[in-house]
Amino acid sequence: MGHSSADRIVADLRTWIRDAAPGTQLPSSRTLVARYEASPVTVQRAMQTLIGLGLVESRPGAGSFVRGARAARPLNVNWQAGALRSANARTPSLPTALRDITQDAIGLHSGFPAVDLLPDRAVRTALARAARADTAMTRSPVTGLPALQTWFANELAAVTPAGVAAPAPRDVIVVPGTQSGLSSIFRALVGPGQPLIMESPTYWGAILAAAHAGVRTAPVTGDSDGPDPDDLARAFTETGARVFYAQPNFANPTGAQWSPARREQILAVVREHGAFLVEDDWAHDFGIDSTPLPLAAYDDVGHVVYLRSLTKSMSPAVRVGAVIARGPVRDRILADRAAESMYVSGVLQSAALDVVLQPAWRTHLRSLRRQLRERRDLLAHCLAEYAPQAVVDHLPAGGLYLWVRLPDDVELDRLVRDCAGADLLIPDGIEWFPAEPVGNHTRLSYAGADPARFADGVRVLGQALAAQLT
C-alpha cells in the first residue's frame, strides 16, 4: 500500500518543474515509486495530471520531460464586438456567488455550504455504487428515474393535508439542478417579451434565467411575512402577467418566510387571476427555527409549479432537482426540458436517490439544523459587535444567509473593493434586485466560510465601512 497520494506527488513535482529548464527529464516511474513509497498506479495518475496541465510531455521510449513554454500569440477577437452587438445590462457575466475563493480569503459571498456541512461520506459511497450500476452505461428516461420521481412525489405528498389530492410520480420531472428548471419554466410559461412577476429582492439565478429567456420582469414589494397581496394583485392587473416567481420559505436573499395568513392570501390572488405561482423551495433542507412547508402541498388544481433541489444540501457535484407540475403545464415544461438537455445523468440520479434513502440522511439533516443555527447566530453576533453600521433587520428562521442593510451614503463598489483588498469577499447586493435596488445591501453567507474566521471578516467589513463614514 502506497503512502503518498497522487496529489502530493503532483504538488512536489510542480515545485521541481518550476525551477527546471525545458527539456529536463523527470525521474523515472520506478524512482518515483521508491521515493514516495507509492504504488505504480498512483505515480501514473500523478504523471497523467502533469501532462494534462501542460507541464510535462511524454516521449515514448525515452521518458517524461519538462515541457517548454509556447510563445503566446495575441488573440484578435475584435470581430466579436460587432457580432454580439449591445450587452444585456441585467445579465451579469459571473454572479458573485460563483466566484472562486483564493486560499487566504474569507468567503462570505459564497452561495453554497462548506464541505463540512455536507454528507461527504454518503455522497462518495453513493457515487461509487452508481458508477457500478447499469445507469452508468444507459440513457435515463426523459422525465427521470421512476424511483427518484416517486421519492420527490412522496416527499411532497407526506405534508399534503387530508382532502387535498397529493402529487403523483408522473407529475415529477427530474432536472439537472433547479436553475435549468427555472429556465425551462420561464420559456414554457412566459415566453420572450412577456411579463413575469417577481419578489424584490429575489434570487439572482431567477433574474438571470428570466433575462436569458427574454422575459420582462415586474417586481412586487413585501415584508418579513411575504409579498404584499394588494401589490401582487395590482401587478397582475397592470402587466397582464400570468406567472409569479417566489420563494415562500427562507427567501434568498432576505430569509423571509411567508406567514400562514399571507400564504392563503397569495394563493387566493393567484387563483383569482388564473395564474401560475412558481414556488422555488431551494431551502427545503435548511430549516433552523422552523420547518418549511411547501405551498404546493395546498394546491391540487395546478396553480403551483414546484421546484425542489438536492444540490445545495447534498453536493455541488450532484446537480439533481425536480419540477412538480400538474396538467398540460407539466407537458409543456417537459417538452422544453427534452429540447434543452434530453435527460439527466443516470449516475447522478442514482447517487442522489441512494443518499436520500439512507437513514443517515435524516441524521445529517438534524445535525445540519444545529450547525446552521450556531453559524447564523455567531455571524449575527459578530456584525453587532464589529460592524454596527451593518444592520440585520430580520434574523432568518432558515436558509444560508443574512441580508444586511448598509448606510445609504456608502459607495458599494468601493466597499467591495476595499474588503477584497483585505481578503474578504462580499457581494454588493445589487444583483438580487430585478429592477432598481432599494437601498444599500449585502448578502453574507454563514454556511460557506469557516466560522472561526467570522470575526476577522466582519472586522474588515466594519473597518471598510468606518473608512467611508468618517
Salt bridges, closest charged atoms under 4 A:
ASP12 OD2 - ARG8 NE 3.71
GLU37 OE1 - HIS3 NE2 3.38
GLU57 OE2 - ARG59 NH2 3.19
ASP116 OD1 - ARG375 NH2 3.36
ASP120 OD2 - ARG124 NE 3.05
GLU155 OE2 - HIS284 NE2 3.62
GLU155 OE2 - ARG308 NH2 2.83
ASP223 OD1 - ARG262 NH1 3.30
ASP231 OD1 - ARG234 NH2 3.56
ASP281 OD2 - HIS284 ND1 2.68
ASP285 OD1 - ARG308 NH2 3.03
ASP289 OD1 - ARG373 NE 3.38
ASP289 OD2 - ARG376 NH1 2.63
ASP331 OD1 - ARG170 NH2 3.67
ASP331 OD1 - ARG330 NH1 2.96
ASP336 OD1 - ARG187 NH2 2.68
GLU340 OE1 - ARG187 NH2 3.38
ASP354 OD2 - ARG129 NE 2.81
GLU374 OE2 - ARG370 NH1 3.53
ASP377 OD1 - ARG376 NE 2.92
GLU385 OE1 - HIS381 NE2 3.04
ASP393 OD2 - ARG405 NE 2.76
ASP418 OD2 - ARG414 NE 3.45
ASP456 OD1 - ARG459 NH1 3.12
